[in-house]
């Protein structure tokens, strides 16, 4: 679906196509396991909720739900209307604002508004020509003192990979925060189905 979408005028349409075609079967969504991302969970330890959090490309809402349960006032958006409807039904008991939005066309009032912005596996899931435009949007969303956290895979090979996902090189990862202060950068390695996968979790402060 992703490769077909790249040849069209909308290279991100495949997200909606995938969620819609899954017909409510979570097993059809390869990046969803019903749990919040464990690297994000670890990063949040010892950090008390301090205001408004924005979850970028929230998918089925696991990270948004976790933040809400911690006490953050959460807004979560995705480009897929089906994903947003699915997430809002799954976590209907939580006080989360669910929105259908495009990272490249966010409301102007979201600028400099958020105390925490969370991006998990989104930048690595979009083609480079979209990614280089999308990444600089993230720092602009932070309020003074706000924090940005990004999670994804690392490409250490130097070889272009046919994705998605498209693991990110360290130079690009470092650029995500723009002029913000980088406050942490970790490179954990995980074994998945016998394959060693290196991930990153990096955070910045405004």
N, C-alpha and C positions, 0 to 999 in steps of 0.2 A: 504493500500500500504506500509506504513512504517513497519508494523509488518511482512509482507511478505519479505520485503527487508532485515530485520534483520537476517532472516534465510539464506540469500544468502551471497556470498562473498563480495558484495558491498552493505552495509547497507544504502547508501545514494542515490541509483539509483532511489528511489521513487520520489525524487524531479523532475527529468526529466520526469518520467512517469506521474506525476500529471499535470505538465505544458503542456505536449504534449496532454494528453487526454482531457484537458479542451477546446481544439480547439479554443483558442482565447476568451473564455468566462471568464472574470475576476471574475465573481461571483463564479466560481468554485475554486478559489484560496482563501482559508479561511483566510490568513493573509494579504490580499491585499484589500484596500478600495479606492485606487486611491489618497490617501493623504499621506504626509510624517508622520512619527510617531510623535505624538504631544508632547511626552516627549523630544524627540530629538529637536524639534522646540523650546521648552521652554529653553532647555539647551543652545542652540546656541544664544539666545538673548543676546545682548551686547558683543558678541565675534566676532570681525571683521575677515573676511577671511584672513588667513595668509599662503597661499601656497597650497600644494598638499594634497588632501583628498582621502582616500581609503575607499570604502563602501564594507564591507564583506558580501557575500551572498545577493546581491542587489535585487534579485527577479525581480519584474516588474519595479523597478527603481525609485520609488517615493522619497526615501531619497536622492538618488544621484542627481535627478533633482532639489530638493530643495537646496542642497548644491551648485550646479552649478549656480543657479539663485542668490544665495547670493554672488557669486564671487570666490568660491573655484575652483581650477583646479582639476577636479574629474576623478578618475578612479574607475570603479565599476565592480565587478566580481561576477559570480555565477557558480555553478557546472553544472547548466542546460543550455545547448545550446538553448533550446526553450525559456527559460526565458530571456536570453540575446538578442536573436533576437527580441522578443516581446518588451522589454524595449527600445532597440535601435530604433525601428520603432516608438514607442510612443513618444519618446523624441529626435527624429532625428534633431530637430532644435537647440539642445543644444550641446555645445562643451564638450562632455563626452567621455572618452575612455571606451568602453565596452569590457570586456574580459571573456572568458570561462576559469575558473581556479578552482583548488581544493585547499582548505585552507591548506591541509596537504602536498601539492606539489607546493607551490608557487615559482615563479622565484627567484633565489638567489639575483638578483639585486634589489628586493623589500625590502631587509633587510635594516633597518635604513634609510628609504627613505621618510616616510610620516609625514607630519605635523599634520594630523588628521586621525585617524582610527576609523571607525564607525561600530559597531556590534549591530544589532537590531534583537532580537528573533532568532538568529542563533544557539548559544550554547544550548539553551533550546530545539531546534528542532532536535538535533542529539543525538544518543544513548550515554550513559555514556562512553563506551569504546573508542568512537571516540572523545567525548568532552574533556576528560582529556588529550588527545594528541593535540587537536586543540587549546585549550585555551592558552597554553604557546607560541604559534606562534604570537599572537597578539602584545604583548609588543615589540617583536623583530623587528616589522615593523616600529617603530617610529624613526624619526630623533631626534637629540638633541633638547629638548624643545617641542617635539611633544606631542599630547594629544590623549588618548584612551577613548572612551565612549562606554559603554555597557548597553543595555536595555533588560529586560525580566521579566518573572514572578518569584515570590518568593514562595518557599515551606516552610511554617512554621509548617507543621504538623509533620514532622519527619518520615512520612510514605512514602514508595516508591510508586510513582504514575506511572500508566501505560499510557505512552504517545504515540505519541507526542501531545502537548508539554510536556516536563519534567521540571516543575518549579525547579529552582535552590535553594539550601540552602545557607544561608549567608556565611558559611565557604567557599564554592566554589566560590561564587561571589567575596569575598575578595581576593581570589587567582588569579583572572583573570589578574590583573595588575602586578603580579609577584613582582619584587623589585621596581616598579615605585611608585612615591608618589601619594597616594590617595587624590584627591582634592575635591571630592564631593560624597555623597552617600545618596540618597533619596528613600523612600519607600511609594509612593503614592498608595492609594486604589481607585479602580474604580468599579462601578456597571455595569455589562454587563448582560443583559437579566435577571435582578433580582439577579444575583450572584455577591458576593463581591470578587473581584480579587485584590490581592496585587502584585504590580509590583516594580521593582527597576530600578533606573538609576544611574550608578556609573561612575566616570571618574578618570583618572590618568594622571600624567604628567611625561615625561621623563626628 
